[in-house]
Amino acid sequence: MNTVKQLTVGEYVANDFRTAAIFSKYGIDFCCKGNRTLEEVCDKKNLNPTDLEREIQTVLETKNDNAIDFKSWSSTLLIDYIIEKHHSYVEDKSPVLLQFLDKLCKVHGDRHPELFEIDSLFKLSAGALAQHMKKEELILFPYIKKMVIAQKENQPIQQSHFGSVENPIAMMKQEHESEGVIYAKIAELSNNYTTPEDACNTYKVTFSMLQEFELDLHKHIHLENNILFPKAIALQEQFQ
């Protein structure tokens, strides 16, 4: 490819979220593994990088007045959005999905034993996400906001107990990676959320909700990994 700077998948999506649909179409992880270049993901997926870049350019050249430019947002605004939009979503949907999956296991588990593993994986995810979000809301996000205030007031930032902001960020990204593995397995077990012929309405609704949950999590992780976290690291460097 003739691109001067090899953008990563995450950078493409950070610049224009519409490209996420292209990466999703080819099963390319743009959130947890968004640090890879097009050439790297094409090599992994056996795709032609020139063809993929052409698809991306077609999207980028199409006018889109409704696209939200998250990169232009302040870290404070982005944090508030993530909490209100994505953390709240996880908190609202997790109990409902846990209830529905439990029902599916009881009613359909004998004919579809994969439901038990899906149920187990989602329980694991819901518990981990609850803890993960609390760590962000109580530790990482408040510290990022403190850095923003210190920068605006031209004041030094008080040293945190965790040292560099890169330390909790590395932990959050590792936990994001674990979530990505869980939902890749759920998608595999559910045949990409395809319901069987004997599926009842609850079955269909549950799989639809699971798929929506995964897609929302992709956006959630993308905003953190590819936009908020780099902003926080760059902001910290100004205090050194």
Helices and strands as residue ranges (DSSP letters): H 9-15, H 19-25, H 38-45, H 49-60, G 70-72, H 75-81, I 82-87, H 88-108, H 114-135, I 136-140, H 141-152, H 166-189, H 201-222, I 223-228, H 229-237
